[in-house]
């Protein structure tokens, strides 16, 4: 969560006992807050959790609803300072087709009758079915009754598939199975149309944690949020270890040190009327170092971009031609991530 700057993370198949949950919250009390719902009959099975970043969310003011123990957990927390709230529903649907259909119908019934819970702004998790055959490889549809039950729930809650809205013609998968050589996009995020209007950067990519599912993420921003510029000029951290820059930088520092000593020993004369020579030499050194570093970055970054783009194409090719070789895709992704960090 810290690396990707995530405010909220939804996890399925947590298999957490109450004692383990308390221990984790105590251990990570300065960073995250975990809200979990386990299966009371089988603590080592199922389980869903919503993890809140303590630094960026009002985690202490959350409300939760366990709609289906171990399968559906909903959390609501204050949003910004405008008195509004955001409600997130995390689901882990059964794999069996009939149980899957029953699950969606049971979940939909929670909003019937008196005093229903608030409708979620976002519903996300492992659906264990796909709505469209294009989201599976080999291409085939899922149980029509289960799909209809899910669509009925979506209609009732006013939700749409955010990733598909952002990428209407893109093919991507979140769950590659090495044993059967198949892939599917069973991990999805549904949002209301209002929320979808202020989202961007919808991504499906391998998780930093070892798991058989990919991570689905997006950026949600506040409506009317001001556009921020680039800010003051900065340099990437890798320049501090670049040999070429260090070589030129040492040369500039030696020259500046020599000039400062010369002025200090000679003092103020008619030939040297500067009142603060050392400070001006130091200021010139900073400007020179920045110009050298900026020039080096301008030369190096296009080459880094080319390497990143080349490896990204390799990753797409591996996924498209040999989707069952997850290790090959993971290996390719592992070479892209460090390059992106270095580029930044």
URBELUR-V437032 format. One record per residue. N is the residue number from 1. PHI is phi in radians with two decimals (999 if undefined). BURIAL is + if it has 16 or more other ideal C-beta (glycine too) atoms within 10 Angstrom, else -. Layout:
{{N | PHI | BURIAL} {N | PHI | BURIAL}}
This chain:
{{1 | 999 | +} {2 | -1.21 | -} {3 | -1.12 | -} {4 | -1.64 | -} {5 | 1.01 | -} {6 | -1.53 | +} {7 | -1.56 | +} {8 | -2.38 | +} {9 | -2.29 | +} {10 | -1.81 | +} {11 | -2.21 | +} {12 | -2.05 | +} {13 | 0.96 | -} {14 | -1.32 | +} {15 | 0.94 | -} {16 | -1.71 | +} {17 | -1.57 | -} {18 | -1.05 | -} {19 | -1.12 | -} {20 | -1.18 | -} {21 | -1.10 | +} {22 | -1.08 | -} {23 | -1.14 | -} {24 | -1.16 | +} {25 | -1.14 | -} {26 | -1.23 | -} {27 | -1.19 | -} {28 | -1.89 | -} {29 | -1.15 | -} {30 | -1.63 | -} {31 | -2.14 | -} {32 | -2.35 | +} {33 | -2.27 | +} {34 | -1.82 | +} {35 | -1.99 | +} {36 | -2.20 | +} {37 | -2.28 | +} {38 | -1.85 | +} {39 | -1.46 | +} {40 | -1.12 | -} {41 | -1.49 | -} {42 | -2.36 | -} {43 | -1.03 | -} {44 | -1.56 | -} {45 | -2.14 | -} {46 | 1.00 | +} {47 | 1.73 | +} {48 | -2.28 | +} {49 | -2.51 | +} {50 | -2.08 | +} {51 | -1.87 | +} {52 | -1.88 | +} {53 | -1.36 | +} {54 | -1.15 | -} {55 | -1.44 | -} {56 | -2.14 | -} {57 | -2.22 | +} {58 | -1.49 | -} {59 | -1.11 | +} {60 | -1.29 | -} {61 | -1.94 | -} {62 | -1.39 | +} {63 | -2.10 | -} {64 | -2.31 | -} {65 | -2.32 | +} {66 | -1.57 | +} {67 | -1.37 | +} {68 | -2.39 | +} {69 | -0.93 | -} {70 | 1.36 | +} {71 | -2.19 | +} {72 | -2.50 | +} {73 | -2.25 | +} {74 | -2.08 | +} {75 | -2.27 | +} {76 | -2.19 | +} {77 | -2.49 | +} {78 | -1.08 | +} {79 | -2.07 | +} {80 | 1.00 | -} {81 | -2.09 | -} {82 | -1.64 | -} {83 | 1.41 | -} {84 | -1.57 | -} {85 | -2.29 | -} {86 | -2.15 | +} {87 | -2.05 | +} {88 | -2.15 | +} {89 | -1.97 | +} {90 | -1.83 | +} {91 | -2.21 | +} {92 | -2.36 | +} {93 | -1.36 | +} {94 | -1.11 | +} {95 | -1.41 | -} {96 | -1.16 | -} {97 | -1.07 | +} {98 | -1.17 | -} {99 | -1.13 | -} {100 | -1.11 | +} {101 | -1.07 | +} {102 | -1.09 | +} {103 | -1.06 | +} {104 | -1.16 | +} {105 | -1.19 | +} {106 | -1.11 | -} {107 | -1.14 | +} {108 | -1.12 | +} {109 | -1.19 | -} {110 | -1.14 | +} {111 | -1.77 | -} {112 | -1.75 | -} {113 | 1.39 | -} {114 | -1.51 | -} {115 | 0.88 | -} {116 | -1.29 | -} {117 | -1.24 | -} {118 | -1.11 | -} {119 | -1.30 | -} {120 | -1.30 | +} {121 | -1.38 | +} {122 | -2.42 | +} {123 | -2.13 | +} {124 | -2.53 | +} {125 | 2.50 | +} {126 | -1.68 | +} {127 | -1.42 | +} {128 | 1.05 | +} {129 | -2.54 | +} {130 | -2.05 | +} {131 | -1.45 | +} {132 | -2.14 | -} {133 | -1.10 | -} {134 | -1.17 | -} {135 | -1.52 | +} {136 | -2.27 | +} {137 | -2.42 | +} {138 | -1.04 | -} {139 | -1.19 | -} {140 | -2.91 | -} {141 | -1.52 | -} {142 | -1.71 | +} {143 | -0.94 | -} {144 | -1.10 | -} {145 | -1.20 | -} {146 | -1.17 | +} {147 | -1.09 | +} {148 | -1.13 | -} {149 | -1.13 | +} {150 | -1.16 | +} {151 | -1.13 | -} {152 | -1.13 | -} {153 | -1.14 | +} {154 | -1.02 | +} {155 | -1.12 | -} {156 | -1.12 | -} {157 | -1.64 | +} {158 | 1.22 | -} {159 | -1.96 | +} {160 | -2.30 | -} {161 | -1.38 | +} {162 | -1.09 | +} {163 | -1.13 | +} {164 | -1.18 | +} {165 | -1.12 | -} {166 | -1.36 | -} {167 | -2.22 | -} {168 | -1.13 | -} {169 | -2.07 | -} {170 | -1.55 | -} {171 | -1.89 | -} {172 | -2.64 | +} {173 | -2.31 | +} {174 | -1.89 | +} {175 | -2.38 | +} {176 | -1.51 | +} {177 | -1.86 | -} {178 | -1.21 | -} {179 | -1.21 | -} {180 | -1.73 | -} {181 | 1.01 | -} {182 | -2.14 | +} {183 | -2.46 | +} {184 | -2.72 | +} {185 | -1.88 | +} {186 | -1.52 | +} {187 | -1.65 | +} {188 | -2.37 | +} {189 | -2.19 | +} {190 | -1.84 | +} {191 | -2.33 | +} {192 | -1.26 | +} {193 | -1.08 | -} {194 | -1.13 | -} {195 | -1.17 | +} {196 | -1.06 | +} {197 | -1.16 | -} {198 | -2.05 | -} {199 | -2.18 | +} {200 | -2.80 | -} {201 | 0.98 | -} {202 | -1.33 | +} {203 | -2.38 | -} {204 | -2.07 | +} {205 | -2.66 | +} {206 | -1.01 | +} {207 | -1.39 | -} {208 | -1.29 | -} {209 | -1.66 | -} {210 | -1.17 | -} {211 | -2.72 | -} {212 | -1.53 | -} {213 | -1.94 | +} {214 | -1.46 | +} {215 | -1.61 | +} {216 | -1.86 | +} {217 | -2.41 | +} {218 | -2.71 | +} {219 | -1.89 | -} {220 | -1.88 | +} {221 | -2.16 | -} {222 | -1.25 | -} {223 | -1.00 | -} {224 | 1.40 | -} {225 | -1.12 | -} {226 | -1.21 | -} {227 | -1.34 | -} {228 | -1.64 | -} {229 | -1.39 | -} {230 | -1.32 | -} {231 | 1.38 | -} {232 | -1.21 | -} {233 | -1.07 | -} {234 | -2.35 | -} {235 | -2.10 | -} {236 | -1.15 | +} {237 | -1.13 | -} {238 | -1.14 | -} {239 | -1.14 | +} {240 | -1.20 | -} {241 | -1.98 | -} {242 | -1.32 | +} {243 | -1.12 | -} {244 | -1.11 | -} {245 | -1.14 | +} {246 | -1.10 | -} {247 | -1.11 | -} {248 | -1.20 | +} {249 | -1.15 | +} {250 | -1.08 | -} {251 | -1.08 | -} {252 | -1.16 | +} {253 | -1.16 | -} {254 | -1.09 | -} {255 | -1.15 | -} {256 | -1.14 | +} {257 | -1.10 | -} {258 | -1.13 | -} {259 | -1.10 | +} {260 | -1.13 | +} {261 | -1.13 | -} {262 | -1.09 | -} {263 | -1.16 | +} {264 | -1.15 | -} {265 | -1.24 | -} {266 | -1.38 | -} {267 | 1.29 | -} {268 | -1.44 | -} {269 | -2.37 | -} {270 | -1.14 | -} {271 | -1.37 | -} {272 | -2.23 | -} {273 | -1.43 | -} {274 | -1.25 | -} {275 | -1.39 | -} {276 | -2.19 | -} {277 | -1.14 | +} {278 | -1.12 | -} {279 | -1.10 | -} {280 | -1.26 | -} {281 | -1.12 | +} {282 | -1.12 | -} {283 | -1.13 | -} {284 | -1.12 | -} {285 | -1.09 | +} {286 | -1.08 | -} {287 | -1.13 | -} {288 | -1.11 | +} {289 | -1.11 | +} {290 | -1.13 | -} {291 | -1.13 | -} {292 | -1.12 | +} {293 | -1.13 | +} {294 | -1.10 | -} {295 | -1.13 | -} {296 | -1.14 | +} {297 | -1.10 | +} {298 | -1.09 | -} {299 | -1.36 | -} {300 | -1.48 | +} {301 | -1.11 | -} {302 | -0.99 | -} {303 | -1.17 | -} {304 | -1.14 | +} {305 | -1.08 | -} {306 | -1.10 | -} {307 | -1.17 | -} {308 | -1.11 | +} {309 | -1.11 | -} {310 | -1.14 | -} {311 | -1.24 | +} {312 | -1.14 | -} {313 | -1.11 | -} {314 | -1.07 | +} {315 | -1.11 | +} {316 | -1.11 | -} {317 | -1.13 | -} {318 | -1.09 | +} {319 | -1.14 | +} {320 | -1.35 | -} {321 | -1.57 | -} {322 | -2.33 | -} {323 | -1.10 | +} {324 | -1.41 | +} {325 | -1.54 | -} {326 | -1.10 | +} {327 | -1.09 | -} {328 | -1.12 | +} {329 | -1.14 | +} {330 | -1.12 | -} {331 | -1.11 | -} {332 | -1.13 | +} {333 | -1.10 | +} {334 | -1.12 | -} {335 | -1.49 | -} {336 | -1.38 | +} {337 | -1.00 | -} {338 | -1.07 | -} {339 | -1.14 | +} {340 | -1.14 | -} {341 | -1.09 | -} {342 | -1.12 | +} {343 | -1.12 | +} {344 | -1.20 | -}}
